[in-house]
């Protein structure tokens, strides 16, 4: 028989921490005993082809750490493996549910999932409450003077930064004050990775902190992939193992450039929230008329890091090897994929989504559409990175390239020789510009588009 005392559920998703957590704060403050919950969502996991997925392993480690921390407080983190709606139906039969608290998620799937769960909870007289937590500003907090969402980063960032003059937005939620309100219960067993069909890689993940010293020099070091000049906190931001408010306070005190990177993150969240078509289509729909080549051999060489352009190949090999790529190189590899090889940006985006340990739909989509010229960026479509010049400028000593492409500059006849360039840069640049221009003009005139 289920207990009669009503409880609140704190449903953790992209907020894998117990401190400075908006929904957890409101759940605890509401007064009822709070049972934290994490669901390994089969609707997501079943679509992952690689069963040695770094993201799943990272989530597992963080969820286990949260559960152990709660055990020390006489409570537990309930961990279930299944479809969210099915899990909540099970919980409703096991507990008397008063309310479910959670934090917003802006992806299309997540919105549908939450709506479905909220509808069910209403049918069993339980409330569903969600809060802003993974962004500093979201939804309708940063709008134009006419009350519309921004579609250009520059004016959005100026408004965003001006709002941070009010320290209210960076205040932490003092969850610790109410820690005695967790439901007192015996420890619960946790499903294993193997039981869910996954195999651990046993890799070390980046630390969840960044030094003030690194942030202070971030604007000078962030573009050089051979240096440790970036925070590498992206995986922690992605899964909410750190607080965006705490990080923003640290950035505000040390480096405006880094703070603006957090602004980009908010910007892409609100673009996805207000313009959900970007998940599958170009933000500027006329760019969906560009006729891509999509040659299979080009796609495979790009994925494997065998294009004959050392900086591009170094980045792709880094991605394949460790599930992460330096941000400057992400821009170069994406631009090369789309502009040099005329590969549909969605193909490149999907490969990054499969490989990146810090994959985030809004940022990944925004970055790829930026590279393709189809997104919110005001720059015209004829911006085409020269990968050779990018290497000279940002890896002048070739340290990054040598690390990931050791056979580069090998003499002829060596056991492994480096391939010749897959395409000539000058030719590829002009082909891309002509293709885009022809397609956009044809779309404007209502004519069929063909690739010559």
Buried (B, 14 or more C-beta within 10 A) or exposed (E): EEEEEBBBBBBBBBBBBBBBBBBBBBBBBBEBBBBBBBBBBBBBBEEBEEEBBBBBBBBBBBBEBBBEBBBEEEBBBBBBBBBBBEBBBEBBEEBBBBBBBBBBBBBBEBBEBBEBBBEBBEEEEBBBBBBBBBBBBBBEBBBEEEEEBBBEBEEBBEBBBEBBEEEEBBEBBEBEEBBEBBBEBEEBEBBEBEEBEBEBEEEEBBEBEBEEEBBBEBBEEBBBBBBEBBBBBBBBBBBBBBBBBBBBBBBBEBBEEBBBBBBBBBBBBBBBBBBBEBBEBBBBEEBBBBBBEEEEEBBEBBBEBBBBBBBBBBBBBBBBEEBBBBBBBBBBBBBBBBBBBBBBBBBBBEBBBBBBBBBBBBBBBBBBBBBBBBBBBEEEBBBBBBBBEBBEEBBEEBEBBBBBBEEBEEEEEEEEEBEEBBBEBEEBBEBBBEBBEBBBEBBEEEEEBEEE
